[in-house]
Amino acid sequence: MGTRTRIVDTALALFNGQGYGAVTTAALAGACGIAEGNLWYHFKTRQALLDAIGERFRGAIEARLALRPTGDPVADYAALLAAIMAEFRAFRFLYRDQQAYAAHDTVVRANAPRWIEMTFDQIEAHLAALVDAGLLDWPRERLRDLAINATIILRYGLEHYRELGEPTEAGAGAVRRTLLRHLTLFEHRLDPGAAKRLHAAIEAMDDTAMAA
């Protein structure tokens, strides 16, 4: 593993665990086992480091956006939620500490509107598959609104818990609670068996691992 990759990996772990604003460059260099000057050699500014994380985030999001319904709509939606959970836990601070980083993250700022629109499309496609299979009783013309509301809960769930002062670190269960909360939008219109399967899939997900 090269030094640059090690710095990004370590920064992600520290930002996720302690919060972006709480990690100094001296602490980051120490955790990497390098001099602070060597850190600045690889990343001239803190923004450059944040943008490198943003590039990794771009890859994770675009891989997740490729997930489309393929057969069993409940299993497909559960797989999508698992991918979202992996995205949340690997890039927890990007979803949780938005006030601290958003003004400085070039990659996320440039791509967020497109990613959000594509997430609307993705979730709508999965919900439509549930409707087509007779597992979700929802008007087709209102699926877009449901997809948008689901995305809002998923996208800002960790920030919401942070603002309430609730724990959001790895293992606190905030990611799992966010996924379960989005289900409250439509589980009352789901086939009971489908709702039970989705709940079971979410409950079985590991909220402590940091790797996507």
Number of C-alpha atoms within 10 A of each C-alpha: 5 6 14 16 13 14 21 19 14 16 23 22 18 19 19 24 17 13 20 21 12 12 14 12 16 14 14 20 19 13 14 18 14 14 13 15 13 14 23 15 11 14 18 12 13 15 15 16 20 23 18 19 21 20 15 14 18 17 11 18 16 13 11 20 18 11 16 18 21 10 10 12 22 22 16 18 22 19 19 21 21 20 19 21 23 22 20 24 25 20 23 25 26 28 20 25 19 15 12 14 17 13 11 14 20 16 17 21 12 10 12 12 11 10 16 15 12 15 21 21 17 21 25 22 19 23 25 22 22 23 18 13 14 12 20 21 16 17 10 12 8 10 19 18 12 18 21 18 15 22 20 14 18 22 18 15 21 27 22 17 17 16 11 9 9 13 14 22 21 18 15 13 15 23 28 19 17 19 22 17 14 17 17 11 14 15 18 12 13 18 14 13 11 17 19 12 14 22 16 12 17 20 15 11 15 17 20 13 12 19 11 14
